[in-house]
Amino acid sequence: TQTSYSPEIYYRLLIPTLMPTYEKVLYFDGDMLALTDVAELYHSTNLENNLIASSRDYAGLCHCYKDGDERRSYREDFLGLKNVDDYILSGMLVINVLEFNKLVTHDKLMEIAEYIDWRQHDQDILNVICEDRILLIDGAWDYLQDFGWTNYLPAWLKQEYDETAKNVKIAHFAGQRKP
């Protein structure tokens, strides 16, 4: 387990339990800067029966394509994900509260969080339990600046990432890169 994470990262898992009367909820990490009105994200995201909406984890995906990096095998073998290219970030979420609460209870989420040694904690949990019900949205809503790591991405993912940089809607300063 990475010790750089605080227990508070699991709080976002409690949103459906704490806000059960809402249809959907927007969640943003505290290290994000909105460059546009986030109401657009709320109103334009039609979740239908998906549990959450978010964008691809381009930063993490680069490691899945880097020789010698174990992240792909962790995501495929340990997490059991069918398509690692669809692994999402949890820093920005549109949560379908009603559908989420039908699938999993607060107690089950806490059990899952406590008894498995997750590398990316709540983010891994959301990718696993929501896998077939995640709506991928434009990475411009959770943009992480490229520091050279996207060179490992296959051309189609690199092009998709580069498109997000043209119209950043929310800048995410994840990790040590803070303004």
Protein Blocks (a to p, Z undefined) as FASTA:
>chain_A
ZZkbcfklmmmmmmmmmmmmbmbdcdddfkbccfbdfklmmmmmcgkjafbdcdddfklm
mmmmgghiaklmmmmmmnopablmlpccfkbccddfklmmmmpcfklmmmmmmmpccfkl
mmmmmmmmmmmmcccddfkloccddehjmmmpcfklmmmmmmmmmmcfbdcdehjldZZ
